[in-house]
Amino acid sequence: MNAREFRDVAEFLMKSSDVELFEEGVYRTSISRLYYYIFLELRDTILFSDPRRNVKSRLKGGKAHKLIREYLKNVGDTVNNEDLKDVAELLYNLHELRKDADYETGKFIRKEDVERALAYAEEIKEIINELEYNGISGNLENVLTYLKINGQLPQV
């Protein structure tokens, strides 16, 4: 599955002529899809780049949401990159928005919340696509592959 489709679904819903009919449902669904778009992109990149069995088993379980944030913070520490630590924080903020959208039925979700979720997702994507470390540039996958080759992948 291409996780980008979740982002496309969110954008489709927000552009739909029926937004007014299902306003809050559209906002809640859009936030959830945006979160899962970026969550799956990060998780799949890590799973592809880090072949360790314990990583694969732990990132496919229920605690994967928190573990991915911890993993990114640990990679940020390993490569001394504050941007990756920021990604972990942005992902946390996006996860909180998603939990509100999915579970807090008494809380009103607005269009501004969707815009904030989209901004978090775009910033995360931008950071992970422009990472550089020790002459390796391009994206998170390249950096993780370099760390794998050099035996520097962080503990999970």
N, C-alpha and C positions, 0 to 999 in steps of 0.2 A: 504494500500500500504506500502511496505517496502522501505523506503527512501534509504536504502543501494543499491538498484538497480541503482539509479542514479550514484553512485560512480562506480559501476560495468560497467555501460554503458561508462563512461568516460575512464576507464581503457581499455575496449574492443576497443574503438575507437583509443586510443593511440597505441595499439598493432596491430592494423589492418594493413594488407599488403597494403592497399589502402591509407594510410596516405599521401603519396606523391601526390596522385591525388586530394585530398581535404584538403591539409595541413592546411591552415588557418581556414577553416570551421571546421575541426576536433578540432583544438586548441580552437576555440571560443566555440564550443558546449561542449567540455570537461570541460572548466572552468565553464560554466553555470551549467552543471550537478553536478559538485563538490560543487558549492555554494548551490544548492537546496538540495543536499544530507544533508549537515550539517545544513542548515536552517530548514529543515523539521524535522530532528532529534531533534534539540533544541526546536522547536515550539511544536512538539508532546509531548515531555517530560514535558514541562511546562503545556500544556493543560491537560495532564493526571494527573499531580501532584497538580495543582492549580485549584480547582473546582469553583472558584469565577466567577460569570456570566460576570462581566465586563472584566475579563481577557480573557475568551473564546471569547466574541464578538470582542474585540479589536485585538486579535491575529489572527483572521480570516479575517481581513480587509486589505486594501491596505497599511496601515502604519505599518504592522506587522514587516517588516524588521528592522525598527528603534526601535520599541517598544521592540523587543526581546533583542536588545543590551542594552537598558535602563533597562529592567527587570533584565538582568544578572548583570549589574553594581550595581543595587539596592540590589540584593541578595549578591553580593560580599561585599557591605557595611554592610549589616545586619550580615553576618557571619564573617566579617573582613578577607576576603580572596582575596588577590591580584590576584590570578590565575583567578578567575572569571572575574575580571575587565580586565585581559589580554584577556580572551575569547571574551569579548565584542569588544575589539580593533582588535583582529584577525578576528572576523566576519565582522567588518567594512572594513578591508583591503580586505577580500575575496569578499565582496559585491562590492567594487570599481572595482576589477578585473572583476567581472561578468558584471557590468554595461558597462565597456569598451568593453568587449567581445560581449555583446549584442547590444550596441548602437553606439559605436565609430567606424564606418566603415572606417574612414580615418586613423585610428591608426592601425599599423601592430601588430598583436598578434603572439607571438612566442612560441616555445616549452618551453622556460624558464618561460613564464608566467603560463603555465599549471603546471609546476613543483612547482612554488611558490604557486599556488592555492592548489595543493595537500598537500604541506607542512603546509599551514594554516589549512586545513581541518583535517589533521592528528594531529596537535598540539591541536586543539580545542577538538577533540574526546578524546585524551589522558587526557587532563585536566579534562573534565567532567566525565570521567570514573574513576578518581582517587581522587575525592574530599573527604575531611574529615572535619567534623565539630562537635565539642562537643561530641566526641566518636562515631559519626555516620560516617561511611566510605563506600566507594563503588562507588557512582556515584551521578550525579546531582539529579536524581529522589529520591534517599534516603534522600538527604539533604532537598529537597523541601518538602517531606512528613513529615520530622521531623519539619520543620518550620510550616507547616500547622497544625500539631497536637498541637504545642505550640503557635499558633496564632501569628506567627512572619513573615508571608509572606509579602514581600514588596508591597508598593503601586505601582499601574500601572498608 
